[in-house]
Amino acid sequence: MNDMSKTPAYEPAAAPALAGDPDGETKVIRDILADHARKLDVMFLDFCTHAAEVFKEWPQEAQSLIRLALRAQTNCRVSLDALAKLDRANRAYGAGGEK
C-alpha cells in the first residue's frame, strides 16, 4: 500500500469566524470536521491510485481497495455535510434567533 509517511504534513488552516459564533465556540469542531474531510479525501485518492496500480495483477485486491475508497469518499461527504449543518445553525443563531 502507499507509504503514508510520503503524504505531506497537513497543517490545519484557521477556520474563519462565523456570524453566529463570535467567541469561536465551535471553531474546534469546525477544524476537526474540516481536517477529517481533507484526510478522508487523501485516503480516497490513495486507495484509487493504488487500486489502479495493482488492478491487472490482483483484481480482487483492487476491488477491495475501490470499496475502501468509496467508503472514505462517503465519510468525507458526511463530514462536509456536518460542517455545513454547523455553519447553517450558527448563521441562524447569529441572525437574531436567540435560542
MDAnalysis code that builds the backbone (N, CA, C; Angstrom):
import MDAnalysis as mda
import numpy as np

u = mda.Universe.empty(297, n_residues=99, atom_resindex=np.repeat(np.arange(99), 3), trajectory=True)
u.add_TopologyAttr("name", ["N", "CA", "C"] * 99)
u.add_TopologyAttr("resid", np.arange(1, 100))
u.add_TopologyAttr("resname", ["MET", "ASN", "ASP", "MET", "SER", "LYS", "THR", "PRO", "ALA", "TYR", "GLU", "PRO", "ALA", "ALA", "ALA", "PRO", "ALA", "LEU", "ALA", "GLY", "ASP", "PRO", "ASP", "GLY", "GLU", "THR", "LYS", "VAL", "ILE", "ARG", "ASP", "ILE", "LEU", "ALA", "ASP", "HIS", "ALA", "ARG", "LYS", "LEU", "ASP", "VAL", "MET", "PHE", "LEU", "ASP", "PHE", "CYS", "THR", "HIS", "ALA", "ALA", "GLU", "VAL", "PHE", "LYS", "GLU", "TRP", "PRO", "GLN", "GLU", "ALA", "GLN", "SER", "LEU", "ILE", "ARG", "LEU", "ALA", "LEU", "ARG", "ALA", "GLN", "THR", "ASN", "CYS", "ARG", "VAL", "SER", "LEU", "ASP", "ALA", "LEU", "ALA", "LYS", "LEU", "ASP", "ARG", "ALA", "ASN", "ARG", "ALA", "TYR", "GLY", "ALA", "GLY", "GLY", "GLU", "LYS"])
u.atoms.positions = np.array([
    [0.845, -1.175, 0.000],
    [0.000, 0.000, 0.000],
    [0.891, 1.238, 0.000],
    [0.336, 2.344, -0.242],
    [1.112, 3.581, -0.264],
    [1.667, 3.885, 1.113],
    [2.875, 4.372, 1.131],
    [3.527, 4.734, 2.377],
    [2.979, 6.075, 2.837],
    [2.278, 6.086, 3.972],
    [1.657, 7.314, 4.465],
    [2.696, 8.344, 4.913],
    [3.947, 7.897, 5.127],
    [4.979, 8.855, 5.513],
    [5.333, 9.788, 4.354],
    [4.964, 9.386, 3.110],
    [5.225, 10.229, 1.956],
    [4.171, 11.320, 1.793],
    [3.048, 11.155, 2.496],
    [1.986, 12.147, 2.414],
    [2.473, 13.425, 3.090],
    [2.346, 14.570, 2.420],
    [2.831, 15.801, 3.034],
    [2.088, 16.107, 4.319],
    [2.827, 16.654, 5.263],
    [2.225, 17.013, 6.548],
    [1.145, 18.059, 6.325],
    [0.062, 17.899, 7.032],
    [-1.053, 18.830, 6.898],
    [-1.125, 19.708, 8.133],
    [-1.135, 20.978, 7.903],
    [-1.322, 21.947, 8.975],
    [-2.707, 22.543, 8.790],
    [-3.638, 22.273, 9.718],
    [-4.984, 22.801, 9.524],
    [-4.998, 24.321, 9.515],
    [-5.690, 24.864, 8.538],
    [-5.817, 26.313, 8.452],
    [-6.818, 26.790, 9.489],
    [-6.635, 27.997, 9.943],
    [-7.564, 28.554, 10.916],
    [-8.921, 28.731, 10.251],
    [-9.949, 28.221, 10.904],
    [-11.290, 28.346, 10.360],
    [-11.777, 29.777, 10.559],
    [-12.444, 30.332, 9.551],
    [-12.939, 31.701, 9.700],
    [-14.059, 31.769, 10.730],
    [-14.143, 32.875, 11.415],
    [-15.207, 33.049, 12.405],
    [-16.545, 33.149, 11.693],
    [-17.554, 32.526, 12.257],
    [-18.887, 32.563, 11.676],
    [-19.693, 33.690, 12.308],
    [-20.708, 34.131, 11.600],
    [-21.519, 35.255, 12.065],
    [-22.151, 34.984, 13.422],
    [-22.657, 33.787, 13.654],
    [-23.341, 33.479, 14.900],
    [-22.442, 32.928, 15.974],
    [-21.168, 32.945, 15.764],
    [-20.225, 32.343, 16.705],
    [-19.088, 33.317, 16.985],
    [-19.391, 34.470, 17.630],
    [-18.363, 35.480, 17.804],
    [-17.200, 35.045, 18.687],
    [-17.448, 34.146, 19.625],
    [-16.385, 33.708, 20.534],
    [-15.617, 32.509, 20.005],
    [-16.029, 31.998, 18.868],
    [-15.335, 30.855, 18.290],
    [-15.561, 29.571, 19.063],
    [-16.725, 29.444, 19.690],
    [-17.005, 28.259, 20.499],
    [-17.033, 26.975, 19.674],
    [-17.400, 27.077, 18.421],
    [-17.458, 25.879, 17.584],
    [-16.246, 25.761, 16.660],
    [-15.256, 26.608, 16.859],
    [-14.071, 26.600, 15.998],
    [-13.347, 25.253, 16.044],
    [-13.228, 24.684, 17.216],
    [-12.533, 23.404, 17.346],
    [-13.289, 22.317, 16.581],
    [-14.607, 22.306, 16.699],
    [-15.415, 21.311, 15.994],
    [-15.268, 21.498, 14.490],
    [-15.319, 22.748, 14.037],
    [-15.176, 23.008, 12.602],
    [-13.800, 22.599, 12.105],
    [-12.765, 22.880, 12.894],
    [-11.406, 22.483, 12.496],
    [-11.283, 20.968, 12.390],
    [-11.865, 20.253, 13.347],
    [-11.797, 18.791, 13.347],
    [-12.529, 18.231, 12.130],
    [-13.737, 18.733, 11.867],
    [-14.504, 18.241, 10.718],
    [-13.795, 18.537, 9.395],
    [-13.241, 19.731, 9.265],
    [-12.536, 20.094, 8.034],
    [-11.285, 19.227, 7.853],
    [-10.549, 19.021, 8.938],
    [-9.350, 18.191, 8.872],
    [-9.713, 16.742, 8.528],
    [-10.781, 16.260, 9.125],
    [-11.242, 14.899, 8.865],
    [-11.615, 14.729, 7.386],
    [-12.333, 15.699, 6.842],
    [-12.733, 15.635, 5.429],
    [-11.511, 15.651, 4.516],
    [-10.526, 16.475, 4.827],
    [-9.311, 16.534, 3.996],
    [-8.556, 15.208, 4.028],
    [-8.424, 14.633, 5.215],
    [-7.691, 13.367, 5.335],
    [-8.424, 12.233, 4.621],
    [-9.749, 12.220, 4.711],
    [-10.514, 11.201, 4.000],
    [-10.393, 11.367, 2.491],
    [-10.308, 12.610, 2.033],
    [-10.119, 12.844, 0.607],
    [-8.764, 12.313, 0.153],
    [-7.744, 12.503, 0.958],
    [-6.413, 11.971, 0.635],
    [-6.455, 10.443, 0.612],
    [-7.157, 9.858, 1.577],
    [-7.282, 8.401, 1.609],
    [-7.984, 7.897, 0.343],
    [-9.051, 8.594, -0.061],
    [-9.775, 8.207, -1.274],
    [-8.828, 8.183, -2.469],
    [-8.059, 9.246, -2.625],
    [-7.136, 9.323, -3.759],
    [-6.055, 8.246, -3.677],
    [-5.535, 7.989, -2.485],
    [-4.513, 6.952, -2.324],
    [-5.057, 5.569, -2.668],
    [-6.260, 5.266, -2.166],
    [-6.852, 3.963, -2.462],
    [-7.103, 3.792, -3.959],
    [-7.617, 4.837, -4.597],
    [-7.880, 4.758, -6.040],
    [-6.591, 4.580, -6.829],
    [-5.574, 5.332, -6.471],
    [-4.286, 5.232, -7.160],
    [-3.696, 3.837, -7.010],
    [-3.724, 3.326, -5.786],
    [-3.150, 2.000, -5.553],
    [-3.966, 0.920, -6.268],
    [-5.295, 1.066, -6.271],
    [-6.137, 0.093, -6.969],
    [-5.825, 0.077, -8.465],
    [-5.600, 1.238, -9.037],
    [-5.263, 1.309, -10.466],
    [-3.911, 0.655, -10.744],
    [-2.980, 0.791, -9.797],
    [-1.644, 0.214, -9.980],
    [-1.657, -1.309, -9.932],
    [-2.513, -1.894, -9.097],
    [-2.481, -3.350, -8.894],
    [-3.601, -4.084, -9.616],
    [-4.415, -3.368, -10.381],
    [-5.605, -3.974, -10.971],
    [-5.295, -5.186, -11.851],
    [-4.290, -5.088, -12.711],
    [-4.004, -6.191, -13.638],
    [-3.477, -7.429, -12.920],
    [-2.673, -7.234, -11.884],
    [-2.086, -8.377, -11.180],
    [-3.024, -8.962, -10.132],
    [-3.712, -8.109, -9.409],
    [-4.563, -8.551, -8.301],
    [-5.928, -7.865, -8.372],
    [-6.813, -8.331, -9.236],
    [-8.113, -7.666, -9.387],
    [-8.975, -7.713, -8.122],
    [-8.862, -8.781, -7.333],
    [-9.649, -8.862, -6.096],
    [-9.191, -7.810, -5.090],
    [-7.873, -7.622, -4.990],
    [-7.345, -6.597, -4.090],
    [-7.766, -5.212, -4.574],
    [-7.733, -5.011, -5.871],
    [-8.146, -3.720, -6.426],
    [-9.617, -3.442, -6.118],
    [-10.449, -4.479, -6.203],
    [-11.865, -4.315, -5.889],
    [-12.048, -3.928, -4.421],
    [-11.300, -4.551, -3.540],
    [-11.369, -4.206, -2.116],
    [-10.912, -2.771, -1.871],
    [-9.865, -2.376, -2.572],
    [-9.374, -1.006, -2.416],
    [-10.392, 0.016, -2.919],
    [-11.072, -0.310, -4.001],
    [-12.107, 0.598, -4.517],
    [-13.243, 0.718, -3.510],
    [-13.619, -0.395, -2.881],
    [-14.657, -0.323, -1.842],
    [-14.226, 0.584, -0.696],
    [-12.978, 0.446, -0.266],
    [-12.465, 1.310, 0.800],
    [-12.439, 2.770, 0.355],
    [-12.076, 2.998, -0.897],
    [-12.055, 4.363, -1.424],
    [-13.454, 4.968, -1.398],
    [-14.449, 4.184, -1.788],
    [-15.820, 4.690, -1.782],
    [-16.320, 4.954, -0.367],
    [-15.902, 4.137, 0.581],
    [-16.260, 4.405, 1.989],
    [-15.616, 5.705, 2.464],
    [-14.365, 5.903, 2.114],
    [-13.685, 7.142, 2.500],
    [-14.377, 8.348, 1.876],
    [-14.775, 8.214, 0.608],
    [-15.464, 9.311, -0.062],
    [-16.815, 9.601, 0.598],
    [-17.539, 8.558, 0.970],
    [-18.828, 8.738, 1.646],
    [-18.643, 9.425, 2.992],
    [-17.647, 8.990, 3.752],
    [-17.402, 9.608, 5.058],
    [-16.923, 11.043, 4.915],
    [-16.208, 11.334, 3.851],
    [-15.792, 12.714, 3.579],
    [-17.027, 13.584, 3.346],
    [-17.955, 13.075, 2.546],
    [-19.194, 13.812, 2.284],
    [-19.990, 14.027, 3.572],
    [-20.039, 13.017, 4.436],
    [-20.755, 13.138, 5.706],
    [-20.108, 14.207, 6.585],
    [-18.779, 14.238, 6.614],
    [-18.076, 15.264, 7.401],
    [-18.366, 16.661, 6.862],
    [-18.352, 16.803, 5.553],
    [-18.643, 18.110, 4.958],
    [-20.101, 18.511, 5.185],
    [-21.004, 17.539, 5.167],
    [-22.412, 17.819, 5.447],
    [-22.582, 18.289, 6.893],
    [-21.903, 17.637, 7.826],
    [-21.967, 18.056, 9.231],
    [-21.397, 19.463, 9.394],
    [-20.339, 19.759, 8.677],
    [-19.743, 21.094, 8.725],
    [-20.723, 22.137, 8.187],
    [-21.412, 21.804, 7.109],
    [-22.400, 22.725, 6.537],
    [-23.576, 22.935, 7.488],
    [-24.034, 21.870, 8.141],
    [-25.133, 21.994, 9.108],
    [-24.723, 22.865, 10.287],
    [-23.497, 22.708, 10.747],
    [-22.997, 23.534, 11.838],
    [-22.940, 24.992, 11.423],
    [-22.499, 25.236, 10.211],
    [-22.434, 26.596, 9.683],
    [-23.828, 27.206, 9.588],
    [-24.788, 26.431, 9.051],
    [-26.166, 26.942, 8.940],
    [-26.761, 27.224, 10.319],
    [-26.507, 26.366, 11.289],
    [-27.032, 26.569, 12.640],
    [-26.434, 27.830, 13.263],
    [-25.149, 28.036, 13.058],
    [-24.503, 29.224, 13.610],
    [-25.026, 30.496, 12.944],
    [-25.263, 30.424, 11.652],
    [-25.805, 31.598, 10.952],
    [-27.225, 31.910, 11.419],
    [-28.034, 30.878, 11.617],
    [-29.413, 31.086, 12.087],
    [-29.395, 31.655, 13.504],
    [-28.498, 31.162, 14.326],
    [-28.380, 31.648, 15.702],
    [-27.904, 33.093, 15.711],
    [-26.978, 33.428, 14.822],
    [-26.434, 34.782, 14.767],
    [-27.364, 35.783, 14.111],
    [-28.399, 35.296, 13.417],
    [-29.322, 36.197, 12.721],
    [-30.403, 36.720, 13.649],
    [-30.225, 36.578, 14.943],
    [-31.192, 37.116, 15.888],
    [-32.073, 36.069, 16.512],
    [-31.864, 34.836, 16.184],
    [-32.654, 33.760, 16.755],
    [-32.084, 33.322, 18.093],
    [-32.320, 34.078, 19.148],
    [-31.805, 33.722, 20.474],
    [-32.431, 32.411, 20.911],
    [-31.631, 31.357, 20.970],
    [-32.157, 30.031, 21.316],
    [-31.518, 29.525, 22.560],
])
